[in-house]
Amino acid sequence: MVLKSIAIWTDGSVEFYHNDGDLFFGHYILVTMDSSDRFLDAHIAGQQKMLIS
């Protein structure tokens, strides 16, 4: 699992997008934290773009 990006929202919440390292067939793992630094959720998000040759 590799951290790919961080989104910081105006309400103070933060989303961490991780590459799944192919654990979940190329999807992202999204972890959400609230403005009080409490982790709220972690789930599998949309599939990463895959190139087929």
N, C-alpha and C positions, 0 to 999 in steps of 0.2 A: 504494500500500500504506500503510495507516494502522494504527498500534498501537492496539488496542482494550482489551486487558487483559493483566495479568501475574499468574500464579499462582506463589507461592513455597511449596514443600513442606518438610515437617519434615526431610527428608534433605538439604536445601540445594539441591536442583535447582530450576530455574525454567523456566516455560513462558510464551512470549510469543505472544499471539493477535493476528493482524493481519487487518484487512479487506483483501480481495484487490483492491479497486478495480475489480471486475468483470473481472479478468484470467482468472479460472478459474470463470466463471459463478456468482459469488456465494458461493464457499466461503471458509472461513478458511484462513490460512496459519499453521501452528503451528511455532514454533521452540523447541527444547529445549536447555537448558544444564545441565551438571552442577554439583556443589558446588565444583568446582575452576575454575569459570568457563570451561570448554571447551564449545563448541557441539557437540552430539551429533547433532542431526537437524533437518531442516526438511521439512515435507510439507503437502499439502493436507488439511484436516480437513473436518468436516461443513459442509453448506450453511447459509448464513445464512437467516433467515426472510424470505421475500419476500411482499410484498403485491401482489395482482393486482386491478386495478380494471377 
